[in-house]
Every structure is written in C-alpha cells, then in structure tokens.
Amino acid sequence: MPDPSRRLVHERVIVCRGYARDDGLWEIEGSFTDTKAETYGYGDGGAIPAGAPLHGMRLALVLDDDAKIHDAWTTVDHAPFSGCAAAAPLGQKLVGMTVGKGFMAEARRAIGGRIGCTHVIELLGEVAGTAFQTLHSVRTRRIAASREHGQAPQRPALIDTCVALVADGPVVREKWPEFATPVRED
C-alpha cells in the first residue's frame, strides 16, 4: 500500500510496440519520456518546466524473421543538454546485428559509453524485449514445422531464462517435451 505522505518527484514512461509490415519485416518502436514534478534547471539551456519532457527519445528497429536488424533509427526530441542530440544517429550502428543472446553487450560496445546515450541503451533493452515478444509467432511456427517434417526443432532460447520456463518444469514438459529434463531434486 502506497504511503499517503509521498509526493511524485520523477516519472518515466516507456512505450513499445511491435508491428508486422506488409514487406514481411517487423518494425519495433519504442519511446522514452522522463518528466519532473518540479522545474528542472540543471541542463545547459533554459529551465524545463514541471511536467514538460526532460528526456524524450524514440528508437525503432526493422527486423527479419531471424531478428536481424535491417534498419534502425533514433530521435532525441527532448534532452537537458544540447550535446544529447549527438545520440540521434546511434540507431544506424545497430544495423546488421541480431537481437538475441549477447545482443545487448554488442549494442553497448557499439552505441554506449562516451559516444552513446544511457537512455537510448535503456530504451534499446525494452525494444529488444518487445521484439522478442513480437516474433513469438515466428518461433512457434518454426517449431511446429520442424515437428511436422519429423525434424528436431531448435531449442527455444526461453528455456531456463526464468522460474516458469525451467527445463525441468511443467511448462517446458508440456510445450517442448523434447527439451524437458528430469525434475531436479535440489
């Protein structure tokens, strides 16, 4: 139960959406907005009024069925420092990468640190998660097709990523029996 004596200081809103495109590709877009409940005067421009965006960024990825990035773009619509605008072209450095295991580490090397933007990296993690959810139907169809052709499907990357999807748990035994392991006694 929230404490009634609390007061809002900062709000961060992240919205991500995944789209199927008519050209067979997938487009994942995310937006990131920070606002303060009081005027913010610590940037290098004028004071930012309470409730106005302190940070406002957008990031979009265009992916194929294998989650390979074919196009990407970033916008910096609101920022407290004029130098933040330099983060806008960062998205293009993601083209050619594949959203999957090791993606965030590779992306941090390409668009993080001194040449990057902490907030774009944070948004990228959310966009990557949305891409994973958006491409779920592709992975499901591939597993079904492998089974229909009598081939062993590829092990879903989800297995052992959370308590519900442990290899020795009921979800994996039901959905992917070929990848289920005996129940462990810890």
BELZI-V312742 format. One record per backbone hydrogen bond with DSSP energy under -0.5 kcal/mol. NH is the residue of the N-H (numbers start at 1). CO is the residue of the C=O. If there is no record, write none. Layout:
BEGIN
{{NH:CO} {NH:CO}}
END
This chain:
BEGIN
{{6:3} {11:35} {13:33} {15:31} {17:29} {19:27} {21:25} {24:21} {26:63} {27:19} {28:61} {29:17} {29:27} {30:59} {31:15} {32:57} {33:13} {34:55} {35:11} {36:52} {37:9} {40:48} {41:39} {44:80} {45:80} {48:40} {49:47} {51:36} {52:49} {54:34} {55:34} {56:78} {57:32} {58:75} {59:30} {60:73} {61:28} {62:71} {63:26} {63:61} {64:68} {67:64} {69:97} {70:62} {70:68} {71:62} {73:60} {74:88} {75:58} {77:56} {77:75} {78:56} {84:81} {85:82} {86:83} {87:84} {88:85} {90:87} {91:88} {92:89} {93:90} {94:91} {95:92} {96:69} {97:94} {99:67} {100:98} {103:100} {106:102} {107:103} {108:104} {109:105} {110:106} {111:107} {112:108} {115:112} {116:113} {117:111} {121:117} {122:118} {123:119} {124:120} {125:121} {126:122} {127:123} {128:124} {129:125} {130:126} {131:127} {132:128} {133:129} {134:130} {135:131} {136:133} {137:134} {138:135} {139:135} {140:136} {141:137} {142:138} {143:139} {144:140} {145:141} {146:142} {147:143} {148:144} {149:145} {150:147} {151:146} {159:156} {160:165} {161:158} {165:162} {166:163} {169:166} {172:166} {173:169} {174:170} {175:171} {176:172} {179:176} {180:177} {181:167} {186:184}}
END
